């Protein structure tokens, strides 16, 4: 039987046959996607800002070190280190995600020679002049949001579950709207709402690729309602990299090479 016909038929089966998935069920599928124990990823970041009708562009490069934990009080630790251009070289961000959903972040500027802890007020600020805030760079935890399924829509030609996410802890956003690939359980799009009806910005992830048995995004584009946008492109990545634990410390964060 034609596979496409089977897939389309499944979409239109009544819920009592398929078994209706809740928003939380779907987001748990996302959370339970296979992930590497650790990874080292090199990004190229392009920041575009519109000022007085003119486009200004900046290009940055950074490396992200990430470690995921299957047990203990942490679920993830991440270190971002900028390497180009010289103006931002050495700048870093350290993020600890606890299993209970708590987040801790520290930001480092070489000229300050010390790490600054990100407090609740700082979470809404732009990270390095991008369209991403510190909150956006935190690891999402299902404990921090309430989910509701809004149906199915097609994004980038891919059938996706649409999920409403309302934060149950302090956030800059009233709610977020997710589009989840029905086949791979990867996030394809997120709308961020500071007000009820119009998104203040949108994250799109058109393509994913498989590397070392894991899905990774090829390009991530965050575009604000004012036309400014930040694009992250993965140049190279190493999965299950065997990263040392001391990389994810404030001592290493303030290390200047």
N, C-alpha and C positions, 0 to 999 in steps of 0.2 A: 504494500500500500504506500502511496506517496507520502513522504514524511511531512511535507508542508501541509497536506490535507489533514493529517493526524493532529498536527500542532494547532491549526485553526479550529478544528473540531473541539479540542480540549478547552480552548478559550471560551467556547460558548456552552460548555456543559453546565448544568445548573449546579449551584454551590453545594447542594446536599450530596452530589456525586463526587465532586472534586474535593470537598472539605474546605471550607472558607478559611483563608489565612488572615489572621489579625495583623495590624500594623506592627506589633511587637514581634510576631512570628517572622515577618519578613525582615525586619531589622536584625533579628537574631541570626538569620541566615547570612546576612552581610557580615555580621560580627564573627561568625563561625567559619568564614572562608579560610582555607589554609594560608598561613602566613609563615615567613621564615623565622627562625630563632633570632637571627640578626641580619642586618643588611647595611651596605654602604652605597649611597646613591649620589651621583653627581648631577646637579641641575644647572640649567641656564635660565636665568630670570630676566624677563624684559618688562620694564615698567613704562607705560605710556600714559601721559597726562595731557589733557587739553586745557590750554591757557590762552584766553583771548582769541579763540578760534584756531590756534596753532597747536600742532602736536609736538610734544617733547618726549624723547625716548632715552631711557637709561638701560644698560645691560649689566647684569651682575652674574657671578658664578658662585655656587656654594656646594658644599658636601654635607649630606645628612647621614649621621650614624644612628642606627636604631636597633634596639634590643627588645624582644618580646619575652614575657615570662609566663610560664604555665602554672607556677605556684608561688607562694609568698605574698608579701603585702603590695608588691608592684605588679602592674600588668604590662607597662611599657615605659622605656626611657628613650629619649631622643636628644641628640646634640646636632645643631646646625652650625656650620662654620663657613663664613664667607672667605673666598680665596682670590677673587678678582672683582673690580680693579683694585689698585693699591689703596685708593681712598677708603675702601671698606674692608680691606684684608684683615683677618683676625677677629672681626665682629662675630659674636656667637649668641646662640639661644639654647638653653638647656631646659628640657621639659621632663618632669616625672609624673606619670599617671599611676595612681594607686588603684588597687583592686576595688575599693569602695566608691570609686568615681572621683575622688579628690584629685586636684591638679596642683602642681607647683612648677613655677617657671622662674628662670634667672636670665637676665640679658647682660651681655658684656660688650663694652666699647673699649678698644685698646687704649685710647687716650685717657680714659677714666681709671684704668688699671685695677678695677674692682668689678665684681658682679653685682648687679642690682636685682633684687627680687621683685617680680611683677605682682603688684597688689590688685585688688578688685577693680579699682578705678583705671588702672593701666590696661586692663584686658580689652577695653573698647578702642584703644589707640592703634593707629596704623603701625605695622611692623616694617621698618626700613623703607618707609615711603611707598609701600605697596597697597593694594586693595585688600590685603589680608590683615585682619587684626590679630592680636595675641590670642584672643578667644578662638578665632578660626583655626589656629595652629595647634590647639589642644586636641588630644585624642578623644573622639566621641565615645561616650559610654551610654548604654541603654538605660542605666540607672538615673541619668540626668535629664531624660526626656520622656514624655508620654506620646505614644504613637497611635495614629488612626489611619486606616487604609481609605484612600480616596478613589480607588479604581485602577484602570489600566490605560496608559497612553503610549504613543510611539514617539521616541526621541532618537534622532540620528538613524532612523529606519529600524530601531530596535524596540520591541514591545517591553514596556517597563511598568512595574508597580509604582503607583504614586502614593506617597506617604506624607501625612501632616505630622510634624514633630513640635510639640510644645514643651519648652524647658520647665523643669520643676526645681531649678536652682537659679540663682541670679545670672542674668544674661542680657546682652545688648539687644537681643532679638525677641520679639513677641512670639514668633514661630518660624519654622523652616519647612520647606517643601522639598522632598526628595523624589528622584526618579531612579528606580532600581532595576537593572537588567534582569528580566525574568529567568534567563538561562544561566548567567554567570554569577548573579547576585552582587554585581559591582555597581557602585554609584556612578550614574552618568550625568546627573545634573542636580544642583541644589539652588533653591531660591531662598534668600534671607530677607525676612520681613521685620523692619523696625516699627512699622505701622501695620494695621490689619490687612489692607487691600493691595498695596503696591510694593513689590520687592525693592529693597535698596541696592541690592547687587545679586549677581547670579554667577555661580560656578558651573562650568561645563567641562566634561571629560569625554571627548568624542570617541577616543580609541584606547583600548587596553591591549597589551601583549603578554604572552606567557614567557617568563624567564625563570629557569630553574624549577619549573613546576608551579610557579605562582603568578597570578595576574598582577600586573603593575600598569599604572596609567602612563601613556606616552606623552600627553600634553594636558595641562590643566589651565583653564582660562577663567580668571575672576574679573568680571566686568561690572562696574558700578553704573547706577542710573545716570550719572553725569557724563558718561562716556569714557572715563578713565578705566584702564584695565592693566592687569598683571598676568603675564603668561609664564608658566613654568614648564620647561621641556627637559625630560630625562635624557642625558647624553649617554650615560653608562651606569650600570648597577651590578653589584655583587650580592648574591643571596647566600644566606647561611655563612656569613663572613667570619664568624668566630671572634667577635669584638671583645676586648678586655673590659672588665667592669669599671676600671678606674677612669675610662673615657667619659663616663656619665657623672662627673663630679664637678663641683665648683672650682676645685683646684685645676682641673684640666681645662675648664671653660676659660679661665683667665690666663692660660698659658699663651705666650706670644712667641711665635716662631720667627 
